[in-house]
Structures are given as structure tokens and as C-alpha cells.
Amino acid sequence: MQITRISPKRQITIPKEVCDKLLLRAGDFLEVDVVDEGIMLFPKKLISRSQEWFWTKEWQEKEKEADQAIAKGEVSRAFEKADDLIKHLRKHK
């Protein structure tokens, strides 16, 4: 365990070893939670609102399914024409 001090501006310094282990860099965000015995800090990545859909539980479950299908080789062939792809997709609804 390491000890740090709160500055007059209520800032703390996170020890280098902790930053290295968690890959924290200057400018990164941390979620701060108050717990019974103190403070918990959690590294967070902020994303654009336009990208929020990708990180929903439902979308991530579908991403996992797709990754598993690809790993099993369950993929369609390459299509030279968009019309051929559209026909293929309509057949496999």
C-alpha cells in the first residue's frame, strides 16, 4: 500500500507504479465512488454520444455471437456485386 497527500486544491498524486500497472495516463478519467471505508477510483473511458449504441449490452452480445461465428468459419463468401449480396441476405433472413 502506498500513501498520497491531498493538495490544497483537493488533488492527489497517483503513484507511478499504480499508473503503470493500470495503464493510466495524464488526462484519463476516473470514476470516484464513496464506500463505507473510503474512496474507490475506477478508470473510465469516455465515448462520444454518437457511439453509445455500440457499447450497449445487447450490441456487445451480438458482437460476441458474431466473433464466435467467425471463429467457427460461419461466414458468407465474398460478393463481387452488391445485388448478389442483397439477394443472399434476403434468402438467409
HELIX and SHEET records of a PDB file:
HELIX    1   1 LYS A   16  LEU A   22  1                                   7    
HELIX    2   2 ARG A   49  TRP A   55  5                                   7    
HELIX    3   3 LYS A   57  ALA A   71  1                                  15    
HELIX    4   4 ALA A   82  LYS A   91  1                                  10    
SHEET    1   A 2 PHE A  29  VAL A  35  0                                        
SHEET    2   A 2 GLY A  38  LYS A  44 -1                                        
END                                                                             
